[in-house]
Amino acid sequence: MKSPEDKHKLVVDEFASQIVKRIFKEFLSGKSMYKIAEGLNRDGIDTPGVYIAMQVGSEKQLARYREKKPLWNNVAIGRILGNEQYTGTMIYSRFKNENVGDKHAKALPEDEWKRVENCHEAIISKEDFEKVAAMRKGNTCASVKRKHETHCLTGKMICGNCGHRLSHTYAGRPKYYCANHYLDKTDEKCNISVLDADMESIVKKALQMMIDVLVDSRNVVDMQREKQAERLKQAEKHLSDMEHSRELIEMDLREAYESYKQEMTDKETYLEQRKTYEQMLASLQENIEKQRAAVTKMADVDVPEAAAWRCWKES
C-alpha cells in the first residue's frame, strides 16, 4: 500500500501480507488452490475486494458485498500466486492503448512488461515465487488439454440461494453445481446439482415462452399499425375533400364576378355573394389548416413496439 508519509513509496500492509504468505506457504506445502481457498473461507478471511473496500471506506461497494458474500476461489488464489510484485519487483506497462483516447487497452505479453527490481520491501522471496511458478506450470491437471467444449450455458447460470454463478463439470454425468457449498462449509443451503439435460430443458421452455410472448406482441403491434394506417388514410381523404370544396367555392366566386362584369347581376347582389363566399373560404381555410396539422401529427406518430420485442431485437 502507499506510505502515509510519502505517497510515492510503497510499504507492506502487515495484515494483508500475512494472508499472502499463508497462501504461498500452503501451496508450497502441497495444498491445492481449491483447498487453500476453502481454508480461507472457513477462517472468515475477507477477500481482497472486501478488504480494499473496507480500507477505503467504500460503503456502496460494501453494501453490494453484503448482498452477495464474496468467496475465495481458485481464480483469486491463482492471481496472488502469480503476482510478481510480492517479490519487491515493480511491474508496469502491462497494457497499451492502440489509439489515443481508447477506453480499452490491449494486454501486452509478459516479456514486454517493464520491471524495476528491489523497488519496495519483498513479502515473498524470489526463490519461493519461482518454485510456485514451476509447480503451477508442471501441474498436470492445469496443463492437460481440454477434452470437452465449454458448455453453452457456462457463466450464465446463477444459484438461486446465494447468487453466485454455478460451476460446470463433465465429471460423471455433465452437470451444474454451486461451488459455494464446497468453498464455504458454513453455508448448507447451496448443496444443489442440476444435470445438463435438465438445465437445457428448462432453458428451452423459458426461451419458447419468451418467443411466444414476443410473437404475440409483434402481432399486436402490427394490428395497431394497420389501424393507425387506416385512420391516417381516412384523415388524408377528409383533407383532400376539404381542399376540393375550397376550389369549388373559389370557382363560384369567380363565376359571380363574371356575371357581375357581364351585367347579369347587379352590384349589390354581387357584393353580398362575394361577402358570403369569402366568409365561407376563411372558415374553410381555417379548418383545412387544422386538419393538415392533424394529418402531419398522425403521420409522425408510430405505434411503439413492445418493450420485450425491442429488447429482443437490440440483443
C-alpha positions in Angstrom: 0.0 0.0 0.0 1.1 3.7 -0.3 3.0 5.0 2.6 1.0 7.5 4.7 4.1 9.8 4.9 5.1 9.5 1.2 2.5 8.6 -1.4 5.3 7.8 -3.9 6.6 5.0 -1.7 5.1 1.5 -1.2 5.1 -0.1 2.2 3.9 -3.5 3.3 0.3 -3.9 4.6 1.1 -6.1 7.6 -2.3 -7.8 7.8 -2.7 -8.5 4.0 0.9 -9.6 3.8 0.3 -12.4 6.3 -2.5 -13.7 4.1 -0.3 -13.6 1.1 2.5 -15.5 3.0 0.0 -18.1 4.2 -1.2 -18.7 0.6 2.3 -19.2 -0.7 3.3 -21.4 2.3 0.3 -23.7 1.9 0.8 -24.0 -1.8 4.5 -24.9 -1.4 3.5 -27.5 1.2 1.4 -29.3 -1.4 -2.1 -27.9 -0.8 -4.2 -27.3 -3.9 -5.6 -23.8 -4.7 -9.1 -25.2 -4.0 -8.1 -26.4 -0.5 -6.3 -23.0 0.2 -9.5 -21.1 -0.8 -11.6 -23.5 1.3 -9.4 -22.8 4.4 -9.5 -19.0 4.0 -13.3 -19.1 3.7 -13.6 -21.4 6.7 -11.5 -18.9 8.8 -13.6 -16.0 7.7 -10.7 -14.1 5.9 -12.1 -11.3 3.8 -11.4 -11.5 0.0 -9.1 -8.8 -1.5 -12.1 -6.8 -2.8 -13.9 -6.7 0.5 -10.6 -5.8 2.3 -9.8 -2.9 0.0 -13.4 -1.6 0.2 -13.1 -1.6 4.0 -9.8 0.2 3.9 -11.0 3.0 1.6 -14.4 3.1 3.3 -16.5 2.4 0.2 -19.9 1.9 1.7 -21.5 1.5 -1.7 -19.2 -1.4 -2.5 -19.6 -3.0 0.9 -23.4 -2.8 0.6 -23.1 -4.8 -2.7 -20.8 -7.4 -1.0 -23.3 -7.8 1.9 -26.0 -8.8 -0.7 -23.7 -11.5 -2.2 -20.9 -12.7 0.1 -17.6 -12.9 -2.0 -15.7 -16.1 -1.5 -12.1 -17.1 -2.1 -11.8 -19.4 -5.1 -9.1 -20.8 -7.4 -9.0 -17.7 -9.6 -8.3 -15.4 -6.6 -5.6 -17.7 -5.3 -4.1 -18.0 -8.7 -3.9 -14.2 -9.1 -1.9 -13.9 -5.8 0.4 -16.8 -6.6 1.2 -15.2 -10.0 1.7 -11.7 -8.7 5.5 -10.9 -9.1 5.2 -7.6 -7.2 5.2 -9.6 -3.9 8.9 -10.2 -4.5 9.7 -6.5 -4.4 9.6 -6.0 -8.2 7.5 -3.1 -9.5 5.8 -4.1 -12.8 4.3 -1.5 -15.1 3.3 -1.0 -18.8 1.3 -4.2 -18.8 -1.3 -2.6 -21.1 -1.1 -0.4 -24.2 -3.7 1.8 -25.9 -3.8 1.1 -29.7 -5.0 4.7 -30.4 -5.1 7.9 -28.5 -8.3 8.2 -26.4 -9.1 4.5 -26.5 -11.1 3.4 -23.5 -9.9 -0.2 -23.6 -6.2 -1.0 -23.5 -4.6 -4.1 -25.1 -2.9 -6.5 -22.7 0.8 -7.0 -23.5 2.7 -10.3 -23.3 4.7 -10.7 -20.1 8.1 -10.4 -21.9 7.1 -6.9 -22.8 6.3 -5.7 -19.3 8.6 -3.2 -17.7 10.1 -4.3 -14.4 12.1 -2.5 -11.6 13.6 -4.9 -9.1 14.0 -4.2 -5.4 11.6 -1.3 -5.7 9.9 -2.0 -2.4 10.1 -4.5 0.5 9.5 -8.0 -0.6 6.8 -10.2 1.0 7.8 -13.4 -0.8 11.3 -14.4 -1.8 12.2 -14.7 -5.5 13.1 -18.4 -4.8 9.7 -19.2 -3.4 7.9 -17.3 -6.2 9.9 -19.2 -8.8 9.2 -22.6 -7.1 5.5 -21.8 -7.1 5.6 -20.8 -10.8 7.3 -24.1 -11.6 4.8 -26.1 -9.6 1.9 -24.4 -11.3 3.4 -24.9 -14.7 4.0 -28.6 -14.1 0.5 -29.2 -12.7 -0.8 -31.9 -15.0 -4.4 -31.1 -14.2 -3.9 -27.5 -15.4 -1.9 -28.4 -18.4 -4.0 -31.3 -19.7 -5.7 -30.5 -23.0 -9.4 -29.7 -22.6 -11.5 -32.8 -23.7 -14.8 -31.0 -23.9 -16.1 -27.8 -25.4 -17.3 -25.2 -22.9 -21.0 -25.8 -22.3 -23.2 -23.1 -23.9 -24.7 -22.1 -20.6 -21.5 -21.8 -18.6 -21.3 -18.4 -16.8 -25.0 -17.7 -17.3 -26.5 -19.9 -14.6 -26.9 -18.3 -11.1 -27.5 -20.1 -7.8 -31.0 -19.2 -6.5 -29.8 -19.4 -2.9 -26.6 -17.4 -2.7 -26.5 -15.6 -6.1 -23.1 -17.0 -7.1 -22.5 -18.3 -10.6 -22.9 -22.1 -11.0 -19.9 -24.1 -11.9 -19.9 -26.8 -14.6 -18.3 -30.2 -14.7 -18.1 -33.0 -17.2 -17.1 -35.5 -14.5 -19.6 -38.3 -14.2 -22.8 -37.1 -15.7 -22.3 -33.5 -17.0 -23.9 -31.1 -14.6 -24.0 -27.6 -13.0 -23.3 -27.2 -9.2 -22.8 -24.4 -6.7 -19.2 -24.2 -5.7 -20.2 -22.1 -2.8 -21.2 -25.3 -0.9 -17.6 -26.6 -1.3 -15.8 -23.3 -0.7 -17.9 -22.2 2.3 -18.7 -25.1 4.6 -20.7 -22.8 6.9 -23.4 -22.4 4.2 -25.5 -25.5 3.9 -28.1 -24.0 1.6 -26.2 -24.4 -1.7 -25.8 -28.1 -2.0 -27.5 -28.2 -5.4 -26.7 -30.1 -8.6 -28.5 -29.9 -11.9 -27.8 -32.2 -14.9 -27.1 -30.6 -18.2 -30.1 -32.3 -19.8 -32.5 -30.9 -17.1 -30.9 -27.4 -17.3 -31.2 -27.4 -21.1 -34.8 -28.5 -20.9 -35.8 -25.7 -18.5 -33.9 -23.1 -20.6 -35.6 -24.2 -23.8 -39.0 -24.0 -22.2 -38.3 -20.5 -20.9 -37.0 -19.4 -24.3 -40.1 -20.8 -26.0 -42.3 -18.9 -23.6 -40.4 -15.7 -24.3 -40.6 -16.3 -28.1 -44.4 -16.9 -27.9 -44.8 -13.6 -25.9 -42.7 -11.7 -28.4 -44.5 -13.1 -31.4 -47.9 -12.2 -29.8 -46.5 -8.7 -29.0 -45.3 -8.4 -32.6 -48.8 -9.3 -33.9 -50.5 -6.8 -31.6 -48.1 -4.1 -32.8 -48.8 -5.0 -36.5 -52.6 -4.8 -35.9 -52.3 -1.5 -34.2 -50.1 -0.1 -37.0 -52.7 -1.3 -39.6 -55.4 0.6 -37.7 -53.2 3.6 -37.5 -52.5 3.5 -41.2 -56.2 3.2 -42.0 -57.0 6.2 -39.7 -54.3 8.2 -41.4 -55.7 7.3 -44.8 -59.2 8.5 -43.8 -57.8 11.7 -42.4 -55.9 12.4 -45.6 -59.0 11.8 -47.7 -61.0 14.2 -45.5 -58.3 16.8 -46.0 -58.4 16.3 -49.8 -62.3 16.6 -49.8 -62.0 19.9 -47.8 -59.4 21.3 -50.3 -61.7 20.3 -53.2 -64.6 22.1 -51.5 -62.4 25.3 -51.3 -61.7 25.0 -55.0 -65.4 24.8 -55.8 -66.2 27.9 -53.6 -63.3 29.8 -55.3 -64.8 28.8 -58.7 -68.3 30.0 -57.6 -66.7 33.3 -56.5 -65.1 33.8 -59.9 -68.4 33.0 -61.7 -70.2 35.5 -59.6 -67.7 38.1 -60.6 -68.1 37.2 -64.3 -71.9 37.5 -64.0 -71.4 41.0 -62.5 -69.0 42.1 -65.2 -71.4 40.9 -67.9 -74.2 42.9 -66.1 -76.1 39.7 -65.5 -76.1 40.5 -61.8 -76.3 43.9 -60.1 -73.5 45.3 -57.9 -75.4 44.9 -54.7 -76.2 41.3 -55.3 -72.6 40.6 -56.3 -71.2 42.2 -53.2 -73.4 40.1 -51.0 -72.4 37.0 -52.8 -68.7 37.9 -52.5 -69.0 38.5 -48.8 -70.7 35.2 -48.3 -68.1 33.3 -50.4 -65.2 35.0 -48.6 -66.6 34.1 -45.2 -67.0 30.5 -46.3 -63.5 30.5 -47.7 -62.0 31.9 -44.5 -63.8 29.4 -42.3 -62.9 26.5 -44.6 -59.3 27.6 -44.8 -59.0 27.6 -41.0 -60.4 24.1 -40.8 -58.1 22.9 -43.6 -55.1 24.1 -41.6 -56.3 22.3 -38.5 -56.9 19.1 -40.5 -53.5 19.4 -42.2 -51.8 19.7 -38.8 -53.7 16.7 -37.5 -52.6 14.6 -40.5 -49.0 15.6 -40.0 -49.1 14.7 -36.3 -50.7 11.4 -37.1 -48.1 10.6 -39.7 -45.2 11.3 -37.3 -46.6 9.2 -34.5 -45.7 5.5 -34.8 -47.1 2.7 -32.7 -44.4 1.9 -30.1 -43.1 -1.6 -30.2 -43.5 -3.8 -27.1 -40.6 -3.3 -24.7 -39.8 -7.1 -24.8 -39.7 -7.1 -28.6 -37.5 -4.1 -28.7 -35.0 -5.6 -26.2 -35.0 -8.9 -28.2 -34.1 -7.0 -31.4 -31.4 -5.0 -29.7 -29.8 -8.1 -28.2 
